[in-house]
């Protein structure tokens, strides 16, 4: 019986993805490494694109298309990779049956037919998320980068036809392109190669991304593991002439048991719902998919935290006499400011609202698909220290109000609460 990832796994992965760009194996982020500036209006440099695409540019076209589509849904890829690890024997029709029960995007479901690729993506979360963001930001430059890398590999003698895949040069819409296809339809061989050497001497100071752990031995040129029968599961393709990723409707419908599309092909489109709240790394992409409008909410939370910090500092520096004087000067009646600020807003802002960003948001996010963790950049956890110190501040305020009530002969209503 296929296993399903737990809710705890969803939560843990969401926190990891919300933590920000992962550092590469070389110890620097992609943005720190970039020395080649991006074209005007572009958010990703050419160096970044070369480094991102180098590990997969020599894969067969249908597999690259599937990886690019799926990489835009990083949380679902992680869940699918875990499912695949827990269900290694599920293939063929049984795999199709199992995927009908999952709510992941079809592009992610398709990769369960190639567990090795899902594992690579899961093991390299930083690379995967940057790849998806780059693809959504500028699909044409990503595909052009694949072609330039293939040309380098061909010139270096690395890329050529083998019994596993066919390599040919052809003209598509007046463009000369290098096409890589599986030698046997319906059977995928995933190539293994060292991206640092496969394209000739690497031309940047920082090396490309790697799919395998440090110290992994790469055979010279391209090596292939056992082929995987994928059938109709891999239904993506690339139109190099128009720089577009398309969907083969017949294969798509066969694997997903649907009936969509007019004609054989249709351009692929990103489905924001399957992003599951994971923040987009590119501002233009975030605005395009209506996920860039949370700036006011973030600013409001930051302003609140500043007020909370100031309030805690003021409470922490007061002794009991100073606090009593402040209460006396500002009024202690049921509607007085002392009661509202210290008793009402003190426990509301510090204990309630301060703790709200820590305890209320995360628990709501677990049941809501981790939207708050990812889309808000982990802001719910950034106040984790605030909740504890806020409760301490609120406790000090409560004990002070109790002392004031006793000293004033039971006039406890000045605390704003009983």
N, C-alpha and C positions, 0 to 999 in steps of 0.2 A: 504494500500500500504506500503510494508516494507520500512523503512527509512535507509539511508546510512550515516555513520559518515562523518562529514565535513573534508575538508582539514586542517582546523585549529586544529581539534582533533588529526589528524595524527601528525602534527607538535608538539603539546603540549606533546603528549605521547613520541615522539622521544626525546625531550629535557629531559624528566623525566628519561627515560631509559639510556640516555647518561650521566646522572649526577653521576653515579657510584653506588656501592652497597648500597642498602637501609639499614638503621639500624633496627634491630629487635625490637620487643615490649619490650625486656628486656634492650634495650639501648646500645647494643654492636653489632659489626658486627660479622658474623660467623667466620671470620679469627681471630678476637681478642679473641673470646671465646674458640677457639680450644686448647685443652691441650693434645690430643692424636695425635701424629705425624702421617703423612700419610706414607704409604709404599714408598720405594725407587722408584723414578720416578713418583709418584702420586702427583697430585696437591691439592687433597681434603683429609682431615683427616677423620678417621673413626667416630670421634665425629660429625663432620660436616654432614657426610652422615646419621648417626643415627638421628640427629636433623632435617635434611631435609625430610627424608622419614617417620618419625614418624606420621605425620598427615594423610598420605594416604596409609600406608603399609597394613591396614586392609580393604581397598576398594576391590571390585571384580577385578580379574585379567584383564578383558577387559578394565575396566575403568582406571586402573593404566597405562596400555599400552598407552591408548589414551592421558592421561595427560602427560606422559613422552615425547611422540612425539610432542605434541602441545607446551610444555614448551620451546622447542628449537626455537620457533617463537614468542617471547614475545610481539612484537608490534602488530602482527596480533591477538593474543589472546585478547589484550586490545580492539582492534577494534571490534572483534566478541562479546565481553562481552557488549560493548555499543550498538551494533546492537540488541543483544538479549534483553537488557533492554528496548529498544525502540519498540520492536516488540514481546511482551510477548505472544500474541495469535497465533503466527505462528508455527504450528506443522505439523507432518505427511507429506503428499504429498506437501502441501503448503511450508513447510520448505525446502524440496528437491528442489522445483522450485526456491525458493529465493536463495539457495546456489549456484545454477548454474550461478547466476549473480555476485557472489563475486569472487575475485581473491586471496583469502586466500589459504593457504595450506589445502589439504583435512583433515589432522589431526585436524586442527583448526575448520574447518567447522563442523566436526562430533560432536564437543562438544556443538554446538548450540542446540543439542537435550537434553542436560543436563545443563540448564541455571544456576543451583545452583553451579556447578563446575566452570563454566566460571566466575561467580561472585567471588568465592573464589580465583581464580588465579589472577583476576584483582585487588582484594582488597589486595593482598599480592605480590606485584611486585618484591620485593627483593627476597623473597623465590622462586618465579617462575623462575626468571632469574638464580639464583644459581642452582636450580634443573635442568634446561635445560643444563647448562654448565657442571654440574657433570655427567649427563647422556651421553653427547657427549664425555666427557673426558674418562670415564671408565664405560661402560655399565654393565660389569660383576660385578663390585663391588657394583654398585647401586642395581642390582637385588639380589645379595647375601645379601645385607643389609636388603632388604624387607623380605627375608626368615628368617634371624636371629631375626628380630623384631616380625615376626609372631610366631616364636617358643616361644619367651618370653611371648607374649600375650596369647598363648595357655596354657602355664604353669601357668600363672596368672589367668586363668579361664575366660578371657575376650573374647577370640575368639572361637566360636563354631557355629554350624549350627543353622540357624533360619528360619522362614518362608520366609525371604527376600533373604537369600543367603546360599549357601551350602559350607561347609568347609570340606575338606578331605585331608588326607595324602597319597601320592603315590610316586612311584619310577619312575623317568624320567632319562634315560641314566645313570643309576647306582647312581643317587642322590635321596635322600629322601627329598621331598619338600611338602610344604603346599599349596594347591590350593584353591582359593576362586572363586566361580562362582555364577551368579544370579540363584536364585531358579526357576525363570520363564524365559525361553528364550525370549529375546527381551524386557525385562523389568528390569530396573536398579533401585535399592534402594541405595541411597548414605548414608553410615553410618556416624553417629556423635558420637564422643568419645573424651575424654580428653587424649591427647597423653602423658601427664605427669604421669598418673596413669594406663593407659591401658596395659602397659607392665610390671607392677610391679613397685617397687620403682625405680625412674629414677636414673641412674648410673653416670651421669655427673654433674659437678657444675652448668652448665648453662642448662636451660630447653629447650625442643624441640620447634620448631616453632608451631604456632597455626593458625587454619583456621578462627577463630572467634574473635571478639573484646574482649578486656580485660573486665572481669566481666561476660562473657557469662556463663550461667549455663549448665553444662553437666550432663546428667543423668548417673547413674552407668552403666558400661559396654557399649554395643553398642546400640544406638537408631537409628531409621530409620524414615525418613519423607515419604510422599506419593511416591510410585514408579513412575517412568517415563517410558513410552513406547518409546523405542528408535528404535525398528525395526532393520534395517540394518545400522543405523547411526554409531553405535559403532562396528567398524570392526577390531580393533587391538586385539592382543593376546600376551601371553608370553610363550616362550618355556623355562621352567626353567632348563631343562637338559643341553641345549646349551647356556643358558644365552643370549637369543636373543628375541627381540620384532619383531613380524611378522605381516603381513597384510593378513587378510582373503579376498581373491580376490572376492569371490562371493558377500559378503556383501558390500565390497568396490565398486564394479561395480554397484550394485543395488542402493546404495545411491547417488553415484556420476555420475551415468548414463554413465559409461565408459565401456571399454572392454579391460582390461589389464591383464597381468600375465599368466603364464603357470602353470597349476596345481592349487590346492586349496590355497596354501600359498606361501608367499615370504617374505624374510627379509626386514624390513623397512630400508630406507636410508634417511639421512638428505638432504634437498634441500636448498642450501645456498641462492638461490634467494629469498626465502620466509623469510629469516632472515631480509630482508629490511635494511641492513646496521648496525643493532645493533651489537655492538662490542662483541666478544667472551671473556669470562672471563678467559679462559685458553689459554696460549700461544701455547701449542701443538695443541689444537683444531683450533686455528686461523691459524696456519701454514698449517694444514691439509686441511682447506677449503680456502686456499690462501687469508686469510685476515690478515696475519701477516707481510706483506711486506711494511707497511706504515711507518716504523720506520724512514727512511730517510726523508720522508716528514715532520714528526713531528719534527725531529731534525732541519731541515731547518727553520721551522716556529719559533722554540724556539730561534735559532740564530738570526733571523730577529728581533724578539721582543727585544732581548738584544741590538741589534744595534739601534733600534728605541728608546729604553729607554735612551741609551747614548746620542743620537742625541737631544732628547727633553731636557735632562739635560743641554747639552751644550748651546742650544738656550735660555733656560730659564735663564741661569746665565749671558748672555751677555747683556750689555747695547748697545745703538745705536752706540756709538763711537767705541766700541770693534768690533761690527759687520762690521762697515764701514772699520776699519783697516784690518780686515780679508779679506774682499772683495778686498780691494786695493792691499793687498799683494799677493793674489792668481790670480788676473786678472779679468777684468770686461768685456772682449769682448764677442761676441756671442758664441765663443767656449770655453770660460774660465771656470775654475773649479768652480768659485763662482756661475756662472750662472747655471752650471750643477747640483752642489750639493744642493744649497739653492733653486734655482728656479725650476729646473727640478726634482732632486731627493728629494728635500725637500717636494714638494707637491706630488711627486710620492710615495716615501717611506712612509711618514707620512700621507698625506691626501689620497693617492690612495691605496698603498699597506697596510698601517695601517688600513684604513677603510675597505679595501677589506675583511679582515678576519672577519669583523663585519657585514657589510651590503651585500656584494656580495655573500659570501658563504651561509648565511641563506636563501636568496631569491632563490638561485639556488636549495637549498635543498628542499624547499617546493614542487617544481614541480618534483623533482627527487626522491621522495620516502624517504626523510629524510636521505639519505645515509651519507651526510657529518656530520650531527649532531651525529649520532650514531657511525659510524665506526671510526670517528676521535676523539671520546671521548669528543665531545662538544668543540673542539678547536676553532671553529668559534666564540663561545661566550666568550672564555677566554680572548679575547682582547677587550671586550665590553668597558672597560674604556679607552682603547688605542685610539679608534676612536675619541672620543670627545677631549682628550688632544692633539691628533695629529693634529686635525683640528685647535685647538687653536695655536699650534706651527706653523703650516703652515700659519695661519693668521698673526701671529707676523712677520714671515719671509716676507710675502707680504707687510705689512705696512712699514717694514724697507727698503725693496727694493724701495718702492715708495718714501720714504724720500731721499734715496741715489740718485735716478734718478733726483729729483728736485734740490738737492744740486750740482749735476754735470752738470747742464744746459741741462737737457733733455736726457742725455745718458742712457736711460732706458733699453737698451739692455743688460746691465750687469746683470739683474735679470734672464736672461735665458728665460723669457716669457714676453709677453705684455698683 
